[in-house]
Amino acid sequence: MLLKLAWRNIWRNSRRSILVLISAIVGLIAILLYESLSMGMIHQMLGNQIGSHVTHIQIHKNGFNDNKIIQNNIADAQEITAALDSENRIKHYSERVLSYGILSSASSASGILLAGVVPDQEAQVTIIKQSLEEGRYLSGEKHEIVIGQKLAEKLEVGLGDKVVAMASSLDGDIGSDVFRVVGIYRTFSSDFDRVHGFVALENLQEMLDFGTRISEVAILLENANASQSVASILKETLGDRYEVLPYQELLPLLVMQVDVSRQAMFVFYAIIGIAMIFGIINTMLMSVLERIQEFGVLMAVGMKNRRLFNMVLLEALLLGITGTIIGLILGYLCYLPLATNGMDLRNFSDGLGALGIGAIIYPELTPQSVVNAALIVPIFSVLGAIYPAIRAVRLNPISAIRHV
Protein backbone atom coordinates (compact mmCIF):
# COMPACT_ATOMS: atom_id res chain seq x y z
CA MET A 1 0.00 0.00 0.00
CA LEU A 2 2.81 2.41 0.88
CA LEU A 3 4.46 1.75 -2.47
CA LYS A 4 1.23 2.43 -4.37
CA LEU A 5 0.60 5.64 -2.43
CA ALA A 6 4.13 6.86 -3.08
CA TRP A 7 3.88 6.10 -6.82
CA ARG A 8 0.53 7.88 -7.14
CA ASN A 9 1.79 10.88 -5.19
CA ILE A 10 4.67 11.30 -7.63
CA TRP A 11 2.33 11.81 -10.55
CA ARG A 12 -0.09 14.18 -8.85
CA ASN A 13 2.02 16.96 -10.25
CA SER A 14 3.40 15.26 -13.34
CA ARG A 15 5.08 18.38 -14.73
CA ARG A 16 7.22 18.85 -11.63
CA SER A 17 8.11 15.15 -11.46
CA ILE A 18 9.04 15.07 -15.14
CA LEU A 19 11.39 18.04 -14.67
CA VAL A 20 13.14 16.21 -11.83
CA LEU A 21 13.37 13.07 -13.97
CA ILE A 22 14.85 15.04 -16.86
CA SER A 23 17.54 16.52 -14.61
CA ALA A 24 18.39 13.03 -13.30
CA ILE A 25 18.47 11.56 -16.80
CA VAL A 26 20.69 14.31 -18.21
CA GLY A 27 23.01 14.00 -15.21
CA LEU A 28 23.33 10.25 -15.68
CA ILE A 29 24.02 10.54 -19.39
CA ALA A 30 26.71 13.14 -18.63
CA ILE A 31 28.27 10.86 -15.99
CA LEU A 32 28.37 7.82 -18.28
CA LEU A 33 29.81 9.69 -21.26
CA TYR A 34 32.33 11.71 -19.24
CA GLU A 35 33.65 8.74 -17.28
CA SER A 36 33.77 6.41 -20.29
CA LEU A 37 35.57 9.06 -22.35
CA SER A 38 38.07 9.80 -19.56
CA MET A 39 38.84 6.13 -18.93
CA GLY A 40 38.99 5.39 -22.65
CA MET A 41 41.47 8.22 -23.21
CA ILE A 42 43.78 7.20 -20.35
CA HIS A 43 43.63 3.49 -21.15
CA GLN A 44 44.35 4.34 -24.78
CA MET A 45 47.43 6.31 -23.71
CA LEU A 46 48.55 3.38 -21.56
CA GLY A 47 47.82 0.82 -24.27
CA ASN A 48 49.70 2.86 -26.88
CA GLN A 49 52.79 3.05 -24.66
CA ILE A 50 52.65 -0.67 -23.95
CA GLY A 51 52.05 -1.54 -27.60
CA SER A 52 54.68 0.73 -29.11
CA HIS A 53 57.68 -0.23 -26.98
CA VAL A 54 57.18 -0.78 -23.24
CA THR A 55 55.26 -4.12 -23.33
CA HIS A 56 53.89 -5.72 -20.14
CA ILE A 57 57.20 -6.63 -18.50
CA GLN A 58 60.84 -5.79 -19.13
CA ILE A 59 63.90 -7.61 -17.82
CA HIS A 60 67.28 -5.86 -17.55
CA LYS A 61 70.51 -6.17 -15.70
CA ASN A 62 69.97 -4.77 -12.21
CA GLY A 63 70.27 -0.96 -12.33
CA PHE A 64 69.67 -0.50 -16.06
CA ASN A 65 66.32 1.29 -15.67
CA ASP A 66 67.93 4.00 -13.53
CA ASN A 67 71.09 4.28 -15.63
CA LYS A 68 70.51 3.26 -19.25
CA ILE A 69 74.10 2.91 -20.38
CA ILE A 70 75.28 0.08 -22.60
CA GLN A 71 77.63 -1.16 -19.87
CA ASN A 72 74.54 -2.30 -17.95
CA ASN A 73 73.91 -5.23 -20.24
CA ILE A 74 72.89 -8.86 -20.04
CA ALA A 75 75.87 -11.03 -20.95
CA ASP A 76 73.94 -14.26 -21.44
CA ALA A 77 70.20 -14.31 -22.10
CA GLN A 78 69.83 -18.10 -22.02
CA GLU A 79 68.99 -18.16 -18.31
CA ILE A 80 66.27 -15.56 -18.88
CA THR A 81 64.77 -17.20 -21.96
CA ALA A 82 64.68 -20.56 -20.17
CA ALA A 83 62.67 -18.98 -17.33
CA LEU A 84 60.34 -17.31 -19.82
CA ASP A 85 59.72 -20.52 -21.74
CA SER A 86 58.59 -22.22 -18.52
CA GLU A 87 55.92 -19.59 -17.75
CA ASN A 88 52.73 -20.41 -19.65
CA ARG A 89 51.19 -16.95 -19.11
CA ILE A 90 53.83 -15.37 -21.35
CA LYS A 91 52.60 -14.95 -24.92
CA HIS A 92 55.71 -13.61 -26.66
CA TYR A 93 59.05 -12.01 -25.79
CA SER A 94 61.69 -10.08 -27.70
CA GLU A 95 65.42 -9.59 -27.08
CA ARG A 96 66.70 -6.07 -27.64
CA VAL A 97 69.85 -3.97 -27.69
CA LEU A 98 69.26 -0.31 -26.85
CA SER A 99 71.65 2.57 -27.40
CA TYR A 100 71.35 6.35 -27.48
CA GLY A 101 73.15 7.97 -30.39
CA ILE A 102 72.92 10.32 -33.36
CA LEU A 103 71.31 9.64 -36.72
CA SER A 104 72.52 11.83 -39.59
CA SER A 105 71.30 12.40 -43.11
CA ALA A 106 72.70 14.54 -45.90
CA SER A 107 70.80 17.56 -44.63
CA SER A 108 70.28 17.16 -40.88
CA ALA A 109 70.97 15.15 -37.73
CA SER A 110 68.97 14.13 -34.70
CA GLY A 111 69.34 12.30 -31.41
CA ILE A 112 67.94 8.79 -31.54
CA LEU A 113 67.32 5.72 -29.44
CA LEU A 114 68.50 2.83 -31.60
CA ALA A 115 66.79 -0.47 -30.88
CA GLY A 116 68.38 -3.61 -32.23
CA VAL A 117 65.70 -6.27 -32.48
CA VAL A 118 64.98 -9.69 -33.89
CA PRO A 119 62.27 -8.71 -36.42
CA ASP A 120 60.08 -11.79 -35.97
CA GLN A 121 60.19 -11.46 -32.17
CA GLU A 122 59.61 -7.71 -32.08
CA ALA A 123 56.66 -7.93 -34.47
CA GLN A 124 54.92 -10.16 -31.91
CA VAL A 125 55.25 -7.75 -28.95
CA THR A 126 54.85 -4.25 -30.46
CA ILE A 127 52.71 -2.48 -33.04
CA ILE A 128 55.58 -1.02 -35.09
CA LYS A 129 55.11 -3.44 -37.99
CA GLN A 130 51.36 -2.69 -38.09
CA SER A 131 52.06 1.05 -37.90
CA LEU A 132 54.10 1.29 -41.10
CA GLU A 133 53.01 4.17 -43.32
CA GLU A 134 55.55 3.53 -46.06
CA GLY A 135 57.87 0.72 -47.07
CA ARG A 136 58.30 -2.56 -45.21
CA TYR A 137 59.43 -3.96 -41.90
CA LEU A 138 62.91 -5.22 -41.10
CA SER A 139 63.87 -8.42 -42.86
CA GLY A 140 66.77 -9.21 -40.53
CA GLU A 141 69.41 -8.19 -43.08
CA LYS A 142 72.15 -5.74 -42.11
CA HIS A 143 72.06 -2.02 -42.88
CA GLU A 144 68.26 -1.73 -42.78
CA ILE A 145 66.52 0.78 -40.55
CA VAL A 146 62.89 1.60 -39.80
CA ILE A 147 62.24 5.10 -38.42
CA GLY A 148 59.27 7.19 -37.33
CA GLN A 149 57.53 9.64 -39.60
CA LYS A 150 58.48 12.65 -37.45
CA LEU A 151 62.14 11.61 -37.50
CA ALA A 152 62.02 11.12 -41.27
CA GLU A 153 60.58 14.64 -41.69
CA LYS A 154 63.26 16.12 -39.44
CA LEU A 155 66.07 14.37 -41.32
CA GLU A 156 64.36 15.03 -44.68
CA VAL A 157 64.74 11.44 -45.78
CA GLY A 158 62.43 8.93 -47.46
CA LEU A 159 62.43 5.30 -48.48
CA GLY A 160 65.76 4.18 -49.91
CA ASP A 161 67.74 7.10 -48.49
CA LYS A 162 70.90 6.44 -46.51
CA VAL A 163 71.51 7.60 -42.95
CA VAL A 164 74.52 7.29 -40.66
CA ALA A 165 74.11 6.13 -37.06
CA MET A 166 76.73 6.85 -34.41
CA ALA A 167 76.74 5.67 -30.79
CA SER A 168 79.21 4.90 -28.05
CA SER A 169 80.46 1.32 -28.25
CA LEU A 170 81.07 -1.00 -25.32
CA ASP A 171 84.78 -0.16 -25.12
CA GLY A 172 84.14 3.61 -25.14
CA ASP A 173 84.92 4.27 -28.80
CA ILE A 174 82.40 5.63 -31.28
CA GLY A 175 80.66 2.96 -33.27
CA SER A 176 79.04 3.90 -36.57
CA ASP A 177 77.30 2.31 -39.50
CA VAL A 178 75.38 3.27 -42.63
CA PHE A 179 71.73 2.23 -42.90
CA ARG A 180 69.16 2.45 -45.66
CA VAL A 181 65.62 3.49 -44.73
CA VAL A 182 63.33 0.58 -45.63
CA GLY A 183 60.25 1.59 -43.63
CA ILE A 184 58.62 4.63 -42.05
CA TYR A 185 56.09 4.11 -39.27
CA ARG A 186 53.63 6.33 -37.47
CA THR A 187 52.33 5.50 -33.99
CA PHE A 188 49.96 7.38 -31.71
CA SER A 189 52.84 9.32 -30.12
CA SER A 190 54.70 11.96 -32.08
CA ASP A 191 57.43 12.06 -29.41
CA PHE A 192 58.05 8.33 -29.83
CA ASP A 193 58.16 8.63 -33.62
CA ARG A 194 60.70 11.44 -33.32
CA VAL A 195 63.37 9.48 -31.43
CA HIS A 196 63.05 5.72 -32.06
CA GLY A 197 64.74 3.78 -34.84
CA PHE A 198 64.80 0.00 -35.32
CA VAL A 199 67.59 -2.07 -36.85
CA ALA A 200 68.52 -5.75 -36.85
CA LEU A 201 69.82 -7.04 -33.51
CA GLU A 202 73.05 -8.53 -34.88
CA ASN A 203 73.76 -5.36 -36.85
CA LEU A 204 73.63 -3.17 -33.74
CA GLN A 205 75.60 -5.72 -31.68
CA GLU A 206 78.36 -5.60 -34.27
CA MET A 207 78.28 -1.80 -34.45
CA LEU A 208 78.65 -1.48 -30.66
CA ASP A 209 81.13 -4.38 -30.24
CA PHE A 210 78.45 -6.01 -28.10
CA GLY A 211 79.13 -9.61 -28.98
CA THR A 212 76.05 -11.61 -28.04
CA ARG A 213 75.05 -9.27 -25.21
CA ILE A 214 71.60 -7.67 -25.05
CA SER A 215 70.12 -4.76 -23.13
CA GLU A 216 66.66 -6.07 -22.26
CA VAL A 217 63.99 -8.65 -22.86
CA ALA A 218 60.49 -7.28 -23.51
CA ILE A 219 57.59 -9.55 -22.59
CA LEU A 220 53.98 -9.62 -23.74
CA LEU A 221 51.50 -11.57 -21.60
CA GLU A 222 48.26 -13.32 -22.41
CA ASN A 223 46.57 -11.12 -19.79
CA ALA A 224 47.92 -7.70 -18.86
CA ASN A 225 46.33 -7.94 -15.41
CA ALA A 226 48.78 -10.72 -14.54
CA SER A 227 51.85 -8.51 -15.10
CA GLN A 228 52.69 -7.96 -11.44
CA SER A 229 52.20 -11.59 -10.41
CA VAL A 230 54.28 -12.88 -13.36
CA ALA A 231 56.99 -10.29 -12.61
CA SER A 232 57.14 -11.46 -8.98
CA ILE A 233 57.61 -15.08 -10.05
CA LEU A 234 60.34 -14.12 -12.53
CA LYS A 235 62.13 -12.07 -9.86
CA GLU A 236 62.26 -15.10 -7.57
CA THR A 237 63.46 -17.31 -10.41
CA LEU A 238 66.16 -15.01 -11.79
CA GLY A 239 67.47 -13.53 -8.55
CA ASP A 240 69.03 -10.15 -7.76
CA ARG A 241 71.23 -9.90 -10.84
CA TYR A 242 68.26 -8.82 -12.93
CA GLU A 243 65.48 -6.27 -12.52
CA VAL A 244 62.05 -7.49 -13.59
CA LEU A 245 59.73 -4.53 -14.04
CA PRO A 246 56.01 -4.67 -14.89
CA TYR A 247 54.55 -1.80 -16.87
CA GLN A 248 53.13 -0.31 -13.64
CA GLU A 249 56.71 0.48 -12.59
CA LEU A 250 57.88 1.43 -16.07
CA LEU A 251 54.98 3.87 -16.61
CA PRO A 252 54.19 5.14 -13.09
CA LEU A 253 52.78 8.49 -14.24
CA LEU A 254 50.28 6.94 -16.62
CA VAL A 255 49.20 4.35 -14.07
CA MET A 256 48.81 7.14 -11.53
CA GLN A 257 46.64 9.05 -14.01
CA VAL A 258 44.20 6.14 -14.07
CA ASP A 259 43.85 6.33 -10.28
CA VAL A 260 43.62 10.12 -10.31
CA SER A 261 40.92 9.98 -12.97
CA ARG A 262 38.88 7.59 -10.87
CA GLN A 263 39.19 9.86 -7.85
CA ALA A 264 38.28 12.90 -9.93
CA MET A 265 35.07 11.15 -10.93
CA PHE A 266 33.94 11.25 -7.31
CA VAL A 267 34.17 15.05 -7.48
CA PHE A 268 32.04 14.94 -10.62
CA TYR A 269 29.58 12.65 -8.83
CA ALA A 270 29.44 15.09 -5.92
CA ILE A 271 28.66 18.02 -8.23
CA ILE A 272 25.85 16.10 -9.93
CA GLY A 273 24.61 14.88 -6.56
CA ILE A 274 24.53 18.32 -4.95
CA ALA A 275 22.63 19.71 -7.91
CA MET A 276 20.16 16.85 -7.60
CA ILE A 277 19.75 17.33 -3.85
CA PHE A 278 18.57 20.91 -4.31
CA GLY A 279 16.15 19.80 -7.02
CA ILE A 280 14.77 16.98 -4.89
CA ILE A 281 14.47 19.19 -1.80
CA ASN A 282 12.53 21.77 -3.79
CA THR A 283 10.27 19.18 -5.41
CA MET A 284 9.55 17.14 -2.30
CA LEU A 285 9.11 20.22 -0.10
CA MET A 286 6.56 21.64 -2.52
CA SER A 287 4.84 18.26 -2.56
CA VAL A 288 4.70 18.17 1.25
CA LEU A 289 3.36 21.74 1.53
CA GLU A 290 0.66 20.99 -1.03
CA ARG A 291 -0.51 17.95 0.94
CA ILE A 292 -0.52 19.27 4.49
CA GLN A 293 -4.23 18.47 4.94
CA GLU A 294 -3.73 14.99 3.53
CA PHE A 295 -0.87 14.32 5.92
CA GLY A 296 -3.02 15.60 8.79
CA VAL A 297 -5.80 13.14 7.88
CA LEU A 298 -3.33 10.24 7.58
CA MET A 299 -1.86 11.05 10.97
CA ALA A 300 -5.35 11.45 12.48
CA VAL A 301 -6.45 7.99 11.29
CA GLY A 302 -3.38 6.40 12.87
CA MET A 303 -0.50 6.47 10.40
CA LYS A 304 2.68 6.47 12.43
CA ASN A 305 5.34 9.10 11.89
CA ARG A 306 7.81 6.45 10.80
CA ARG A 307 5.55 5.25 7.98
CA LEU A 308 4.81 8.82 6.90
CA PHE A 309 8.53 9.59 6.91
CA ASN A 310 9.23 6.43 4.87
CA MET A 311 6.49 7.29 2.38
CA VAL A 312 8.08 10.66 1.55
CA LEU A 313 11.51 9.03 1.19
CA LEU A 314 9.96 6.30 -0.95
CA GLU A 315 8.51 8.90 -3.32
CA ALA A 316 11.98 10.39 -3.80
CA LEU A 317 13.51 6.94 -4.18
CA LEU A 318 11.00 5.97 -6.86
CA LEU A 319 11.76 9.20 -8.73
CA GLY A 320 15.48 8.43 -8.49
CA ILE A 321 15.12 4.81 -9.61
CA THR A 322 12.89 5.78 -12.54
CA GLY A 323 15.34 8.47 -13.64
CA THR A 324 18.25 6.04 -13.21
CA ILE A 325 16.69 3.34 -15.37
CA ILE A 326 15.81 5.75 -18.17
CA GLY A 327 19.15 7.58 -17.86
CA LEU A 328 21.19 4.36 -18.01
CA ILE A 329 19.31 3.16 -21.08
CA LEU A 330 19.66 6.48 -22.93
CA GLY A 331 23.27 6.91 -21.77
CA TYR A 332 24.18 3.44 -23.03
CA LEU A 333 22.48 4.14 -26.37
CA CYS A 334 24.57 7.33 -26.68
CA TYR A 335 27.71 5.41 -25.69
CA LEU A 336 27.35 2.54 -28.19
CA PRO A 337 28.02 4.48 -31.43
CA LEU A 338 30.96 6.28 -29.80
CA ALA A 339 32.44 3.00 -28.58
CA THR A 340 32.05 1.48 -32.05
CA ASN A 341 33.14 4.40 -34.24
CA GLY A 342 35.12 6.44 -31.72
CA MET A 343 35.17 10.19 -31.22
CA ASP A 344 36.96 11.78 -34.16
CA LEU A 345 39.34 14.53 -32.96
CA ARG A 346 41.55 14.83 -36.04
CA ASN A 347 41.50 18.61 -35.75
CA PHE A 348 43.47 18.21 -32.52
CA SER A 349 45.70 15.38 -33.73
CA ASP A 350 48.98 17.25 -33.17
CA GLY A 351 48.19 17.97 -29.53
CA LEU A 352 46.84 14.47 -28.95
CA GLY A 353 49.92 12.98 -30.60
CA ALA A 354 52.14 14.81 -28.13
CA LEU A 355 50.16 13.12 -25.34
CA GLY A 356 50.38 9.71 -26.96
CA ILE A 357 46.68 9.56 -27.87
CA GLY A 358 45.26 8.72 -31.27
CA ALA A 359 43.12 11.10 -33.30
CA ILE A 360 40.11 8.86 -32.63
CA ILE A 361 39.25 8.22 -29.00
CA TYR A 362 37.17 5.20 -28.06
CA PRO A 363 35.19 5.61 -24.81
CA GLU A 364 35.42 2.70 -22.40
CA LEU A 365 32.49 1.91 -20.12
CA THR A 366 33.34 -0.40 -17.22
CA PRO A 367 30.92 -2.34 -14.99
CA GLN A 368 32.15 -0.27 -12.04
CA SER A 369 31.18 2.93 -13.86
CA VAL A 370 27.66 1.60 -14.48
CA VAL A 371 27.27 0.58 -10.83
CA ASN A 372 28.49 3.98 -9.61
CA ALA A 373 26.14 5.81 -11.95
CA ALA A 374 23.22 3.55 -10.97
CA LEU A 375 23.70 4.31 -7.28
CA ILE A 376 24.30 8.05 -7.31
CA VAL A 377 20.81 9.27 -8.30
CA PRO A 378 18.76 7.08 -5.90
CA ILE A 379 21.13 7.82 -3.00
CA PHE A 380 21.11 11.57 -3.49
CA SER A 381 17.35 11.51 -4.12
CA VAL A 382 16.78 9.94 -0.72
CA LEU A 383 19.22 12.34 0.93
CA GLY A 384 17.43 15.29 -0.65
CA ALA A 385 14.06 14.05 0.65
CA ILE A 386 15.12 13.80 4.30
CA TYR A 387 14.38 17.43 5.14
CA PRO A 388 10.89 17.47 3.49
CA ALA A 389 10.11 14.18 5.26
CA ILE A 390 11.09 15.68 8.62
CA ARG A 391 8.80 18.65 7.90
CA ALA A 392 5.98 16.22 7.18
CA VAL A 393 6.27 14.22 10.42
CA ARG A 394 6.49 17.40 12.52
CA LEU A 395 3.05 18.53 11.43
CA ASN A 396 0.35 18.74 14.08
CA PRO A 397 -2.59 16.61 12.86
CA ILE A 398 -5.30 19.06 13.98
CA SER A 399 -3.54 22.12 12.57
CA ALA A 400 -2.74 20.24 9.40
CA ILE A 401 -6.41 19.25 8.84
CA ARG A 402 -7.47 22.87 9.27
CA HIS A 403 -4.71 24.15 6.96
CA VAL A 404 -5.93 26.12 3.98
C-alpha positions in Angstrom: 0.0 0.0 0.0 2.8 2.4 0.9 4.5 1.8 -2.5 1.2 2.4 -4.4 0.6 5.6 -2.4 4.1 6.9 -3.1 3.9 6.1 -6.8 0.5 7.9 -7.1 1.8 10.9 -5.2 4.7 11.3 -7.6 2.3 11.8 -10.6 -0.1 14.2 -8.8 2.0 17.0 -10.3 3.4 15.3 -13.3 5.1 18.4 -14.7 7.2 18.8 -11.6 8.1 15.2 -11.5 9.0 15.1 -15.1 11.4 18.0 -14.7 13.1 16.2 -11.8 13.4 13.1 -14.0 14.9 15.0 -16.9 17.5 16.5 -14.6 18.4 13.0 -13.3 18.5 11.6 -16.8 20.7 14.3 -18.2 23.0 14.0 -15.2 23.3 10.2 -15.7 24.0 10.5 -19.4 26.7 13.1 -18.6 28.3 10.9 -16.0 28.4 7.8 -18.3 29.8 9.7 -21.3 32.3 11.7 -19.2 33.6 8.7 -17.3 33.8 6.4 -20.3 35.6 9.1 -22.4 38.1 9.8 -19.6 38.8 6.1 -18.9 39.0 5.4 -22.6 41.5 8.2 -23.2 43.8 7.2 -20.3 43.6 3.5 -21.1 44.3 4.3 -24.8 47.4 6.3 -23.7 48.5 3.4 -21.6 47.8 0.8 -24.3 49.7 2.9 -26.9 52.8 3.1 -24.7 52.6 -0.7 -23.9 52.1 -1.5 -27.6 54.7 0.7 -29.1 57.7 -0.2 -27.0 57.2 -0.8 -23.2 55.3 -4.1 -23.3 53.9 -5.7 -20.1 57.2 -6.6 -18.5 60.8 -5.8 -19.1 63.9 -7.6 -17.8 67.3 -5.9 -17.6 70.5 -6.2 -15.7 70.0 -4.8 -12.2 70.3 -1.0 -12.3 69.7 -0.5 -16.1 66.3 1.3 -15.7 67.9 4.0 -13.5 71.1 4.3 -15.6 70.5 3.3 -19.2 74.1 2.9 -20.4 75.3 0.1 -22.6 77.6 -1.2 -19.9 74.5 -2.3 -18.0 73.9 -5.2 -20.2 72.9 -8.9 -20.0 75.9 -11.0 -21.0 73.9 -14.3 -21.4 70.2 -14.3 -22.1 69.8 -18.1 -22.0 69.0 -18.2 -18.3 66.3 -15.6 -18.9 64.8 -17.2 -22.0 64.7 -20.6 -20.2 62.7 -19.0 -17.3 60.3 -17.3 -19.8 59.7 -20.5 -21.7 58.6 -22.2 -18.5 55.9 -19.6 -17.7 52.7 -20.4 -19.6 51.2 -16.9 -19.1 53.8 -15.4 -21.4 52.6 -15.0 -24.9 55.7 -13.6 -26.7 59.0 -12.0 -25.8 61.7 -10.1 -27.7 65.4 -9.6 -27.1 66.7 -6.1 -27.6 69.9 -4.0 -27.7 69.3 -0.3 -26.8 71.6 2.6 -27.4 71.4 6.3 -27.5 73.1 8.0 -30.4 72.9 10.3 -33.4 71.3 9.6 -36.7 72.5 11.8 -39.6 71.3 12.4 -43.1 72.7 14.5 -45.9 70.8 17.6 -44.6 70.3 17.2 -40.9 71.0 15.2 -37.7 69.0 14.1 -34.7 69.3 12.3 -31.4 67.9 8.8 -31.5 67.3 5.7 -29.4 68.5 2.8 -31.6 66.8 -0.5 -30.9 68.4 -3.6 -32.2 65.7 -6.3 -32.5 65.0 -9.7 -33.9 62.3 -8.7 -36.4 60.1 -11.8 -36.0 60.2 -11.5 -32.2 59.6 -7.7 -32.1 56.7 -7.9 -34.5 54.9 -10.2 -31.9 55.3 -7.8 -29.0 54.9 -4.3 -30.5 52.7 -2.5 -33.0 55.6 -1.0 -35.1 55.1 -3.4 -38.0 51.4 -2.7 -38.1 52.1 1.1 -37.9 54.1 1.3 -41.1 53.0 4.2 -43.3 55.6 3.5 -46.1 57.9 0.7 -47.1 58.3 -2.6 -45.2 59.4 -4.0 -41.9 62.9 -5.2 -41.1 63.9 -8.4 -42.9 66.8 -9.2 -40.5 69.4 -8.2 -43.1 72.2 -5.7 -42.1 72.1 -2.0 -42.9 68.3 -1.7 -42.8 66.5 0.8 -40.5 62.9 1.6 -39.8 62.2 5.1 -38.4 59.3 7.2 -37.3 57.5 9.6 -39.6 58.5 12.7 -37.5 62.1 11.6 -37.5 62.0 11.1 -41.3 60.6 14.6 -41.7 63.3 16.1 -39.4 66.1 14.4 -41.3 64.4 15.0 -44.7 64.7 11.4 -45.8 62.4 8.9 -47.5 62.4 5.3 -48.5 65.8 4.2 -49.9 67.7 7.1 -48.5 70.9 6.4 -46.5 71.5 7.6 -42.9 74.5 7.3 -40.7 74.1 6.1 -37.1 76.7 6.8 -34.4 76.7 5.7 -30.8 79.2 4.9 -28.0 80.5 1.3 -28.2 81.1 -1.0 -25.3 84.8 -0.2 -25.1 84.1 3.6 -25.1 84.9 4.3 -28.8 82.4 5.6 -31.3 80.7 3.0 -33.3 79.0 3.9 -36.6 77.3 2.3 -39.5 75.4 3.3 -42.6 71.7 2.2 -42.9 69.2 2.4 -45.7 65.6 3.5 -44.7 63.3 0.6 -45.6 60.3 1.6 -43.6 58.6 4.6 -42.1 56.1 4.1 -39.3 53.6 6.3 -37.5 52.3 5.5 -34.0 50.0 7.4 -31.7 52.8 9.3 -30.1 54.7 12.0 -32.1 57.4 12.1 -29.4 58.0 8.3 -29.8 58.2 8.6 -33.6 60.7 11.4 -33.3 63.4 9.5 -31.4 63.1 5.7 -32.1 64.7 3.8 -34.8 64.8 0.0 -35.3 67.6 -2.1 -36.9 68.5 -5.7 -36.8 69.8 -7.0 -33.5 73.0 -8.5 -34.9 73.8 -5.4 -36.9 73.6 -3.2 -33.7 75.6 -5.7 -31.7 78.4 -5.6 -34.3 78.3 -1.8 -34.5 78.6 -1.5 -30.7 81.1 -4.4 -30.2 78.4 -6.0 -28.1 79.1 -9.6 -29.0 76.0 -11.6 -28.0 75.0 -9.3 -25.2 71.6 -7.7 -25.1 70.1 -4.8 -23.1 66.7 -6.1 -22.3 64.0 -8.7 -22.9 60.5 -7.3 -23.5 57.6 -9.5 -22.6 54.0 -9.6 -23.7 51.5 -11.6 -21.6 48.3 -13.3 -22.4 46.6 -11.1 -19.8 47.9 -7.7 -18.9 46.3 -7.9 -15.4 48.8 -10.7 -14.5 51.9 -8.5 -15.1 52.7 -8.0 -11.4 52.2 -11.6 -10.4 54.3 -12.9 -13.4 57.0 -10.3 -12.6 57.1 -11.5 -9.0 57.6 -15.1 -10.1 60.3 -14.1 -12.5 62.1 -12.1 -9.9 62.3 -15.1 -7.6 63.5 -17.3 -10.4 66.2 -15.0 -11.8 67.5 -13.5 -8.5 69.0 -10.1 -7.8 71.2 -9.9 -10.8 68.3 -8.8 -12.9 65.5 -6.3 -12.5 62.1 -7.5 -13.6 59.7 -4.5 -14.0 56.0 -4.7 -14.9 54.5 -1.8 -16.9 53.1 -0.3 -13.6 56.7 0.5 -12.6 57.9 1.4 -16.1 55.0 3.9 -16.6 54.2 5.1 -13.1 52.8 8.5 -14.2 50.3 6.9 -16.6 49.2 4.3 -14.1 48.8 7.1 -11.5 46.6 9.1 -14.0 44.2 6.1 -14.1 43.9 6.3 -10.3 43.6 10.1 -10.3 40.9 10.0 -13.0 38.9 7.6 -10.9 39.2 9.9 -7.8 38.3 12.9 -9.9 35.1 11.1 -10.9 33.9 11.2 -7.3 34.2 15.1 -7.5 32.0 14.9 -10.6 29.6 12.6 -8.8 29.4 15.1 -5.9 28.7 18.0 -8.2 25.8 16.1 -9.9 24.6 14.9 -6.6 24.5 18.3 -4.9 22.6 19.7 -7.9 20.2 16.9 -7.6 19.7 17.3 -3.8 18.6 20.9 -4.3 16.2 19.8 -7.0 14.8 17.0 -4.9 14.5 19.2 -1.8 12.5 21.8 -3.8 10.3 19.2 -5.4 9.5 17.1 -2.3 9.1 20.2 -0.1 6.6 21.6 -2.5 4.8 18.3 -2.6 4.7 18.2 1.2 3.4 21.7 1.5 0.7 21.0 -1.0 -0.5 18.0 0.9 -0.5 19.3 4.5 -4.2 18.5 4.9 -3.7 15.0 3.5 -0.9 14.3 5.9 -3.0 15.6 8.8 -5.8 13.1 7.9 -3.3 10.2 7.6 -1.9 11.0 11.0 -5.3 11.4 12.5 -6.4 8.0 11.3 -3.4 6.4 12.9 -0.5 6.5 10.4 2.7 6.5 12.4 5.3 9.1 11.9 7.8 6.4 10.8 5.5 5.3 8.0 4.8 8.8 6.9 8.5 9.6 6.9 9.2 6.4 4.9 6.5 7.3 2.4 8.1 10.7 1.5 11.5 9.0 1.2 10.0 6.3 -0.9 8.5 8.9 -3.3 12.0 10.4 -3.8 13.5 6.9 -4.2 11.0 6.0 -6.9 11.8 9.2 -8.7 15.5 8.4 -8.5 15.1 4.8 -9.6 12.9 5.8 -12.5 15.3 8.5 -13.6 18.2 6.0 -13.2 16.7 3.3 -15.4 15.8 5.8 -18.2 19.2 7.6 -17.9 21.2 4.4 -18.0 19.3 3.2 -21.1 19.7 6.5 -22.9 23.3 6.9 -21.8 24.2 3.4 -23.0 22.5 4.1 -26.4 24.6 7.3 -26.7 27.7 5.4 -25.7 27.3 2.5 -28.2 28.0 4.5 -31.4 31.0 6.3 -29.8 32.4 3.0 -28.6 32.0 1.5 -32.1 33.1 4.4 -34.2 35.1 6.4 -31.7 35.2 10.2 -31.2 37.0 11.8 -34.2 39.3 14.5 -33.0 41.5 14.8 -36.0 41.5 18.6 -35.7 43.5 18.2 -32.5 45.7 15.4 -33.7 49.0 17.3 -33.2 48.2 18.0 -29.5 46.8 14.5 -28.9 49.9 13.0 -30.6 52.1 14.8 -28.1 50.2 13.1 -25.3 50.4 9.7 -27.0 46.7 9.6 -27.9 45.3 8.7 -31.3 43.1 11.1 -33.3 40.1 8.9 -32.6 39.3 8.2 -29.0 37.2 5.2 -28.1 35.2 5.6 -24.8 35.4 2.7 -22.4 32.5 1.9 -20.1 33.3 -0.4 -17.2 30.9 -2.3 -15.0 32.1 -0.3 -12.0 31.2 2.9 -13.9 27.7 1.6 -14.5 27.3 0.6 -10.8 28.5 4.0 -9.6 26.1 5.8 -12.0 23.2 3.6 -11.0 23.7 4.3 -7.3 24.3 8.1 -7.3 20.8 9.3 -8.3 18.8 7.1 -5.9 21.1 7.8 -3.0 21.1 11.6 -3.5 17.3 11.5 -4.1 16.8 9.9 -0.7 19.2 12.3 0.9 17.4 15.3 -0.7 14.1 14.0 0.7 15.1 13.8 4.3 14.4 17.4 5.1 10.9 17.5 3.5 10.1 14.2 5.3 11.1 15.7 8.6 8.8 18.6 7.9 6.0 16.2 7.2 6.3 14.2 10.4 6.5 17.4 12.5 3.0 18.5 11.4 0.3 18.7 14.1 -2.6 16.6 12.9 -5.3 19.1 14.0 -3.5 22.1 12.6 -2.7 20.2 9.4 -6.4 19.2 8.8 -7.5 22.9 9.3 -4.7 24.1 7.0 -5.9 26.1 4.0 
